Amino acid sequence: MSKLDLLAPAPGLLSPGAAKQASGYQTADGTLPAETISSDGSMTMEAYQRIRQAKAQNAVVLQVAGDEQPIRVLPLPSGQRSVFVSELLNQTGVLKKFGRVDATVYRPSPESISGIRMDVQFGEGGQIDPSSDYALRPGDRVQVRQRTSSGLQSLVDMALRR
């Protein structure tokens, strides 16, 4: 795999349809799995394999529900330069494409096969709260879903200025 730089993403990174890769896994009936993100945040076999790959290649795993390429391994820059969740979501175009999202970082841990859950909090204007804008480490899995809110929730958010 050629290394990508999150600070200078390749065109295929911003338009994932151009760099779409087929899954190596099939279901019992021979079809490809449709979803690589489980509803409870647990890990699929493909995600597990990608996390192993990411750890070995100084990279992170980005899982985006509903995207053309729902799971990607993205290399981290070499050296001491940190990449934060906000940078990852902005530079990959996830925030621009989906608008408001819910995001969770799962950090590898010997105590949990799916990783330690670290919720990303969003403040006013949909910006990531600095207290949860985590610096990413090799093997981290960032799970993203488009935020769906009802009309009532939108009113509550507006009242609370979220």
Secondary structure, 3 states (H helix, E strand, C coil): CCCCECCECCHHHHCHHHHCCCCCCCCCCCCCCCCCCCCCCCCCHHHHHHHHHHHHCCEEEEEECCCCCCEEEEECCCCCCCCEHHHHHHHCCHHHHHCCEEEEEEEEECCEEEEEEEEECECHHHCECHHHCCECCCCCEEEEEECCCCHHHHHHHHHCCC
